[in-house]
Amino acid sequence: MSAMDPRLSDLALRPFWYEDLPPAPEFLEPPPPRADVAIVGSGYTGLNCALETARGGRTTVVLEAGEPGCGCSTKNGGQVGTGIKPSLEDLARRYGRERARAIRAAGRESLEWLAQRLEGEGISCDFRRCGRIVAAHSPEHYGILAEEARRLAAEGEEVALVPRSEQRRELATDAYFGALLLPRHAALHPAKYHRGLLERAIAAGARIVARAPVTRIERDRGGFLLETPRGRLRAREVAIATNGYTGHLVPWLQRRVVPVESSMIATEELPPELVASLFPTGRVVSDRRRIVWYFRPSPDGKRILFGGRVSARAIAPIVAAGRLRARLCQLFPDLEPFRISHFWSGAVAWSFDELPHIGRHEGLWYALGYCGSGVALASWLGSRLGLQILGREEGETAFDGLPHPTRPFYSGTPWFLPAVVALYRFLDEYDRRRTMRRHST
Ligand SMILES: Cc1cc2nc3c(=O)[nH]c(=O)nc-3n(C[C@H](O)[C@H](O)[C@H](O)COP(=O)(O)OP(=O)(O)OC[C@H]3O[C@@H](n4cnc5c(N)ncnc54)[C@H](O)[C@@H]3O)c2cc1C
């Protein structure tokens, strides 16, 4: 594959999701001199928080470094799941059985809550309860998924197993060895969801200030003073909602999240019958390799959207898009002749204990660390954060007061990431080739 590959010519370096969206207002008014609540970051966390505080009668200002939603919240894969990575057993060892159950239940609650929120707010964003397939990349991994299915069922989650012999009813590939099916998981159009949320937050009275990176926060007369290049704002309460874009503004938080880039491609418009034949049930899909791949049909059923972590170090978009295309065609060789139309990336935030965190540090509220699964969790925790700021009991969560770990010598620059990603990529490829050799028919 060379950079001249005609299937990558005319590659648009922007999210495919933006094609469907009318331009948003620019929000270029400077910040007002004061507010009850200032929120840093305008993604799902920040806007859901703003919706609660504005409706709770607090003057609310959302300060955003770029355009509203320019972080992950308009760029993601739109897969809506329960999002809690550690198992019940793992969490029980750390925090005891009761807290572990509550944390797992919170993941399920976030998914159901988001479905209700969208309906209650009348936000139309192609939300569909299509179900998610977690595909097994080896027979051994199918055994692990079978065990996971048993555990999830015991927790009360709807789940089913799809053996390899029946896999083609779900997904037209032989690259996997069966799958776990989570029927309650869903899909949406992330940018339409964000736009709906933005409109609701503004209608509730929240003020949005774009292109206003907060460069400094200091204590001031019982509240805080926030500085941006476009003006200062005094606020009684401040919420940090910066997730994978958390910089040195609050060094304590920066030391607790690892920014990890994830990238996506969209194919050109395909014959609809081809997409329908590759995804006969129209579900969203992810696997559980060390470097996860995730994919789905677009909401209009005309394209395939495919994503993952492409490389250990920063590489040119056209090279990254070529790598994603190669992976996609490994799964679906029928896609070989088709062009890739869009490529884009964003930064998710990993935490050292693989859990999201909500809390307060030196008076600053925050919610972040969704470990790549934030559509439901960031929305739900953003809303809980707003309720906590209002002092409401409904804001309490199973994550309150959990230890929030960092690591020695980690200041927010993940120097170890290239080595870890390179190793994971090598091991994934080694596993793939070994599995192919053993099971080639
Ligand atoms: C390619 C990709 C695919 C993904 N796919 C999925 C998926 O399918 N399902 C899923 O559940 N999750 C997915 N995610 C993750 C999900 O999108 C995020 O977890 C979620 O959007 C986080 O929302 P947020 O509001 O916390 O952060 P963001 O939406 O990232 O917003 C943070 C904002 O803070 C702003 N900011 C930072 N610093 C400052 C400052 N100093 N001053 C002002 N503003 C500041 C940034 O500009 C940014 O807009 C994906 C992410 C990516 C990148």
The ligand as an ORCA input file, in Angstrom:
! r2SCAN-3c Opt
* xyz 0 1
  C     -12.527      7.906     17.627
  C     -13.300      7.705     18.915
  C     -14.288      6.732     18.970
  C     -15.004      6.523     20.153
  N     -16.038      5.639     20.148
  C     -16.808      5.481     21.245
  C     -17.939      4.637     21.209
  O     -18.285      4.082     20.164
  N     -18.665      4.480     22.348
  C     -18.312      5.134     23.516
  O     -19.007      4.939     24.539
  N     -17.279      5.995     23.562
  C     -16.512      6.197     22.467
  N     -15.485      7.101     22.478
  C     -15.225      7.858     23.727
  C     -16.248      8.997     23.960
  O     -16.400      9.763     22.790
  C     -15.762      9.874     25.124
  O     -15.580      9.063     26.272
  C     -16.737     10.998     25.478
  O     -17.097     11.742     24.344
  C     -16.109     11.909     26.531
  O     -16.902     13.065     26.657
  P     -16.355     14.306     27.509
  O     -17.375     15.351     27.466
  O     -15.934     13.848     28.864
  O     -15.008     14.737     26.757
  P     -14.813     15.446     25.322
  O     -15.990     15.294     24.443
  O     -13.498     14.970     24.788
  O     -14.741     16.990     25.698
  C     -13.682     17.548     26.444
  C     -13.605     19.014     26.011
  O     -12.788     19.746     26.924
  C     -12.224     20.821     26.174
  N     -11.096     21.377     26.943
  C      -9.969     20.753     27.351
  N      -9.192     21.613     28.048
  C      -9.843     22.796     28.088
  C      -9.530     24.070     28.656
  N      -8.398     24.302     29.347
  N     -10.417     25.084     28.495
  C     -11.582     24.889     27.814
  N     -11.914     23.686     27.258
  C     -11.059     22.650     27.388
  C     -11.798     20.147     24.883
  O     -11.586     21.088     23.838
  C     -12.992     19.227     24.620
  O     -13.956     19.819     23.766
  C     -14.712      7.314     21.323
  C     -13.721      8.288     21.248
  C     -13.019      8.485     20.062
  C     -11.962      9.556     20.007
*
